[in-house]
Structure formats: structure tokens, C-alpha cells
Amino acid sequence: MWVDLPQTPAQWHRRIWALTWPMILANLTIPMVGAVDTAVMGRLPDAAYIGAVAVGSTILTAIYWIFGFLRMGTTGLTAQAMGRRDLPELVAVGGRAAILALLLGLALVVTQQPLHDLAFWIFQASSQVESLASDYFLIRIWGAPAAFVHLVNLGILFGLQRMGATLVISVLLNVSNVALDLLFVIGFGWGVEGVAIGTIVSEWLAAIVGVIIVIKALEQSGWPRTRPAGLLNRHRLTDLFRVSGNLIVRSFFVQFPFMTYTALSASLGDLVLAANAILMQFFLVMAYGLDSVANTTETLTGHAFGARNSAQLRTASAYAFMWGGLMAFGATIVYAVFGDAIVSLMTRLPEVREAANQYRLWATLAPMVCVWAFLFDGIFIGTTRTVELRNSMFAALVIYLLTLWLTFDALGNNAIWLAMMTFMVARSILLGAHYPKLLRLAASKPDV
């Protein structure tokens, strides 16, 4: 039932590859949905359709990423329970997170109108883009409970090192979404509404199938399918809310640059907004692809931290950085060679292609700049050192805003990209400064 960490270099490479390759495929399907959404809208006769999906999906992605603690916190707590070989807590972690996910998802549905009004007050775009994006938002928000349960499902499976199962769920979610997009938009002519409806149907399907897979995985780990002991344990609930609270704040700090990215792009006109929407697909494909190693890092470092094994924590981190760096270099090469062809696939509009290619160098360099931030995130999420995550993200956000303030008037869209890259570098440096303390904590006596 219990999985031990590797001991030899060959074992480490095999384990990291075994955990990472399913996540590469699973994670790459996530931004592919956004890419297909953009490509489908790009076949329509106005750049406003691309911009509307960009604005609507950015708003919802920002909201959902703020609640990404449901996945991240669950992964760290599950992996640490695995490291301690604590089966009752292993099951209880999932139960607590699932209840919280449903409650939060329902809260978003209930408060959808105030959220809508606030979001569209922040995002100033043309009247046509805003009208289409509003329709998209008010349909998509009904998938929030399913999306949050899906995050918990992934968190449990990551912590259990069941990456193959996460691949099944993620492929189901994203392939069904692509198929429904094509059916509803190209087939039925439903436009932006068709994209939104296809997404929420896929989210509910994946959530239900995911719950079934998680239950079976826990049973295979030894759970007799009884009510988990300690589900409402006050100390454990306090720990969950502590981790969750810090991760919520951290996720807001991480998302703020992405929200301002789209808002500032919109302020520069529909053409720049459409070009940046395409280049953001480059960024998201890169981010989700490299996050596959970060996800592996979470479960391995969380396991080592739960077992209080400082040497294995250091080793897991080193191998993760080796693999992440190689993958980032490969992604940069692919973007450098095939970037122009990818842009051409995303839109038929020549003016949008020209604008996207004008700024494409930023997206090409992004993998080598960003990978280190993703990997440090994985280490601190797996070990649930959320105070350090929160504080480092706040400091990085201040640096981002200062960079934007100093350069936007002079550099325009280039300043948006420069500030984003500066934000990523600052995250890496600030979290790296906390890493030695993390190793000392891993060698100490556990608190629980």
C-alpha cells in the first residue's frame, strides 16, 4: 500500500519520469482547450470574438486559480500523510477538502452577479467584447462546484502518486470540452455561448468520474469505505484552513499579473488584445507543461517532508530542477522554430498575426525564465510551507507593479511582458532564499 522514495540515481530518474509523463500529457490538454477556444473564435469574422473569450476566460481562470489551494493544499497534506503512513488522515484529508470545494463552488454560483459586476468594472474593453464576454461568464460560472471538486480529485491523486489516474480525468475533461466546442460553435453556430456550455458540461462529467476514481484509489490503499476517523478533528481543520488561507492569498498575488495582463492589453485596443490572447496560449502551454515536473516535485517533496527526511527532500529537489531545466530548454527551442506556424494556426486575420509575431520573442523566452519559479512553488506547496509562499508572492507582486509603473508609458505592450518576466524571476529568488530553512525543518521532529 505504501510507496517508498527512490534511493539510487537510476531509481530517481525512473520515478520522476513515471510520475511526470502522465502529467505532461494531462497538463498540456488544459491550455489546449483555451487554444482551441481561441482558434474556433479566430475562424469567426471579427477579432472581438477572440477578445471576448480571452476576457471571459481570464476572469474565470483568475477566480478559479485563487481557489487552486483546493488542489495544492490537498496534494501537500495527502503526500505528507503518505510519508507518515497515516491511512485515517489520508482519507480524512480528501473528505474535508471535498466538502469545502462544494461549499465554495455553490457560494460562487450564488454570488455570480456581484462577481460579474466587479470583474467587468476592472476589465475595460470595447462594448462588443464586453457584451460577448459577459454572456460567456454568466454561463461558465455554473461549472464552479464541479471545477472545485475536480481540483480536489487531482490533489488526492497527486498525493497518492497516482498520476496515471489524473491523466485519465484530465483527458476526459479537456477532450470532451474540445469536442463540444467544435459541435456547439462550428456545428450549431452558438458562438461564445457554445464555448461556455461545452466547458461546464465537461467540468461536471470530469468531476463525477473523478470522484469514482478517487474512491477506488483510496480503497486500493486500504480504506474499508467507512466514514473517515477525524474528519472533523479541530486540529486538522485548523491546519486545513491555515494552509488554505495562505494559499488563497498567495494565489491572488500570483493571479494579479495575469489579470492586469488582459486588462492592460484591452486598454491598448482590440488588435493588441487579440495578439496577446494568442501569445498567452503559448505561455499557458509552457506553464502547464512545465508544471508537470512541479506536480511531481510536490508529491515527492511532500512525502519526504512528511517522513522528516531532509536528505531525500534535497535529492528530490535536485532531480526536479534537472528535469525542469531540460524541459524548459526544449520548450524554448520549439517556440523559436515553430512559433510563426503556431500563430498562423491560431488565426486567419493577417493584422492579428502580424501583431502577435511582433511580441512573440517574449513568449519564446518565457520557459527558461519561468521554470524555476514553478519548481520552487512545487517544493513549498508539497511541504505546505504556505507562509513563505504567501510572503514571497507579495514581495514579487510589488516588484512587478513597480516594473510596470516605470515602463508602461514608454514601452506599451513590451512593458506588460517585461513586468511579467520580472515577476517570475523575483518569485524564484525570493523562494530560493527560504529553501535552506525548509531543509532544517525537514530534519526536525514532526509537529503531528
C-alpha positions, 0 to 999 in steps of 0.5 A: 500500500505504501510507496517508498522514495527512490534511493539510487540515481537510476531509481530517481530518474525512473520515478520522476519520469513515471510520475511526470509523463502522465502529467505532461500529457494531462497538463498540456490538454488544459491550455489546449482547450483555451487554444482551441477556444481561441482558434474556433473564435479566430475562424469567426469574422471579427477579432472581438470574438477572440477578445471576448473569450480571452476576457471571459476566460481570464476572469474565470481562470483568475477566480478559479486559480485563487481557489487552486489551494483546493488542489495544492493544499490537498496534494501537500497534506495527502503526500505528507500523510503518505510519508507518515503512513497515516491511512485515517488522515489520508482519507480524512484529508480528501473528505474535508477538502471535498466538502469545502470545494462544494461549499465554495463552488455553490457560494460562487454560483450564488454570488455570480452577479456581484462577481460579474459586476466587479470583474467587468468594472476592472476589465475595460474593453470595447462594448462588443467584447464586453457584451460577448464576454459577459454572456460567456461568464454568466454561463461558465460560472455554473461549472464552479462546484464541479471545477472545485471538486475536480481540483480536489480529485487531482490533489488526492491523486497527486498525493497518492502518486497516482498520476496515471489516474489524473491523466485519465480525468484530465483527458476526459475533461479537456477532450470532451470540452474540445469536442463540444466546442467544435459541435456547439460553435462550428456545428450549431453556430452558438458562438461564445455561448457554445464555448461556455456550455461545452466547458461546464458540461465537461467540468461536471462529467470530469468531476463525477468520474473523478470522484469514482476514481478517487474512491477506488484509489483510496480503497486500493490503499486500504480504506474499508469505505467507512466514514473517515476517523477525524474528519472533523478533528479541530486540529486538522481543520485548523491546519486545513484552513491555515494552509488554505488561507495562505494559499488563497492569498498567495494565489491572488498575488500570483493571479494579479499579473495575469489579470492586469495582463488582459486588462492592460492589453484591452486598454491598448485596443482590440488588435493588441488584445487579440495578439496577446490572447494568442501569445498567452496560449503559448505561455499557458502551454509552457506553464502547464507543461512545465508544471508537470515536473512541479506536480511531481516535485510536490508529491515527492517533496511532500512525502519526504517532508512528511517522513522528516527526511531532509536528505531525500527532500534535497535529492528530490529537489535536485532531480526536479530542477534537472528535469525542469531545466531540460524541459524548459530548454526544449520548450524554448527551442520549439517556440523559436522554430515553430512559433510563426506556424503556431500563430498562423494556426491560431488565426486567419486575420493577417493584422492579428498575426502580424501583431502577435509575431511582433511580441512573440520573442517574449513568449519564446523566452518565457520557459527558461525564465519561468521554470524555476519559479514553478519548481520552487512553488512545487517544493513549498506547496508539497511541504505546505510551507504556505507562509513563505509562499504567501510572503514571497508572492507579495514581495514579487507582486510589488516588484512587478507593479513597480516594473510596470509603473516605470515602463508602461508609458514608454514601452506599451505592450513590451512593458506588460511582458517585461513586468511579467518576466520580472515577476517570475524571476523575483518569485524564484529568488525570493523562494530560493532564499527560504529553501535552506530553512525548509531543509532544517525543518525537514530534519526536525521532529514532526509537529503531528 
